[in-house]
Amino acid sequence: MATLVFWVVAIILVGSALWVVSARRIVHSALGLFVVFAMASGIFLLLNAEFIAIVQILIYAGAVTILILFALMLTRVSNPNQDTNPNSKGWLAALVMSALVAAGVVFASTFARSSTSLLGGRTPYGAGACPLPPNNVIYIGQLLYSPTCYSYVLPFEIASLVLLVAIVGAIVIGRED
């Protein structure tokens, strides 16, 4: 059943990605991008990565797509009936690059050794890691805040400080005098 769901989600994802790059109107491309993000979230759910799937929906499908749509609505178009995404002149180069990337993916997935065989049965998390709980969201929480296991509290706080500085900098730069 999981294989069938994967193929349905993958076909919708690829079809939506083609819709994004081939749509004549930019708003239709943004709506196709929403479907791409939602289907990518479905792939993450099939991989039992619930946290990444939820983040994919909240950040990408929600915030990024809405941001793109707001930017499109706030820009003025002189003729609303004109095509806003005309054909590119570099489609042949894009086709060649896409074929090379696809060949690389097929080569890597066919001839690469499995990452679990490289570990030799050892745990990939190191000696100070927490025992694996049944849910990966719980494990992420333990890694971030647990006093007994290795904790990522300091890098998490440093990242929040960097984001705070970026927000204050954007406010200072964007403020009108």
N, C-alpha and C positions, 0 to 999 in steps of 0.2 A: 504494500500500500504506500509506503514511504517513497518508493521509486516512482510510482505513478504520480504522486503529488509533486515530487521533484521535477519530473518532466513537464507537467502542466505549468508549474511556476516558472520553470526555465524558458519555456516557449513564450509565455506571456512577457517575461522579462526581456527576452531578445526582441520580440515584436514591438514592445514599448520603446526599447532603445532605438530601433529603426525608425519608429514614429517620431522620436525626439529629433533625430538628425534629418529627417526628410519632410517634416511638416513645413508648410509654406508660411504659416503665421507663428509668431514667437509665443503667443499665449497657448497655442496648441502644443508647442514643444514643451512648455512649462508643465502643462497637465500630463503629458507623456512622461516627463521626468518624475512627477509624483508617483505614477504607476511603477516606474523603474525602481524607485526607492522602496515602495511597498513590497514589491516582489523580492527585492534583495533582502528585506526583512524576513520574508517567508523562507528564503534559503537559510538564513541564520537560525530560524526556529527549527528547521529540519536538522541542523547541526547541533541542536541542544544548547545553543548560545542565546538564552532568553534575554539576558541583559543587553547584549549587542543588538538584538532585534528590536527591543523597546527603544534603545537610543537611536537606532536607525529611523524608526517611525517618528519619534519626538523631534530629533534634531534635523534630519535631512528631509523627510517627507513633510514634516510640519513647518519648521522654522525656515529652512532654506528655500523651499518652494514658495512659501508665502512671501518671503523677502523678495524673491525674483518677481512674483506677480505684482507686489507693491511697487517695485522699481519700474516695471513695465507700465503700470497704471499712472505713475507720477511723471513719466516722460511724455512729452507731447509728440504725436505723430501728425504730420501735416495732412495726410490722406489716410483715413482709417481703413480704406478698402485695399490699400496697396499691400503687396507681398513684403513682409518684414524679414523674411529669411530666404533671399534668392539663392539660386544654385551657386556653389563655389566653383572656382576654376581649378582647384587642386584636388578634384575628386579622384583622379587616377593615382596620384601620390598617396592619398588616404587609403585607397583600395590596396595598394602594394604594401603599405605599412600595416594595415589590418591583417593581410594574409601572412606577413612575417610574424606578427604577434600571435596569431592563431597557430602557426607552425611551431613557434616556441612553446606555447602552452601544451600542445599535443606532444611535443618532444619531451618536455619536462614531466608530464604526467605519465608518459609511457616508459621512459628509461631512468627516471630518478628512483633512488632507493627510498623506502618508506622511512619516515622520521622515527617511528617507534623501533625499527630494527637498529637504528643508529644509537639508541639509548641503551640497548642491551638489558632491558628490564629495570633499569634504575628509574627513580622518580625524577621528572624534569624540573622539579621545584626546589631542589637542594635540601640540605639537612634540616634547616630551620623552618620548613614549610608546615603549614597546618594539615591535619588529615583532611582528605577530600570529603566535603559534605555532599548530600544528594543533589544540591542545587548550585549552579555556578554563581548565582547572584549572592548567595550566602558566602561562598568562597571569596568573591571579590570584596565583600564587606569585611570578612576576617582579615584579608590581606591589607585593607586600608586602615583598619582601626584596632586590630587585636593586640593586646599587650603581651600575649604569650608567643604568638607566631611572629615571623618577620613582618614588620609593618611598613607601609608606604605613607605614613602620616606626614613625614617631613617633605618628601617630594610633592605630595598632594597640596600641602600648604604653600610650598614655593610656587607651584603652578597657579594657585589662586592669587598669590601676591603679584605674579607677572600679569595675570589677566586684569587685576585691579589697576595696575600701573597703565596698561594699555587702554582701559576705559577712561581713566583720568586724562591720559594724553589725547585721546580722541575728543573728549569734551573741550580741552584747552585749545586744540587745533580748530575745531569746528565752531567755536563760540564767536559770535559777532561782536566787534568792539563798538 
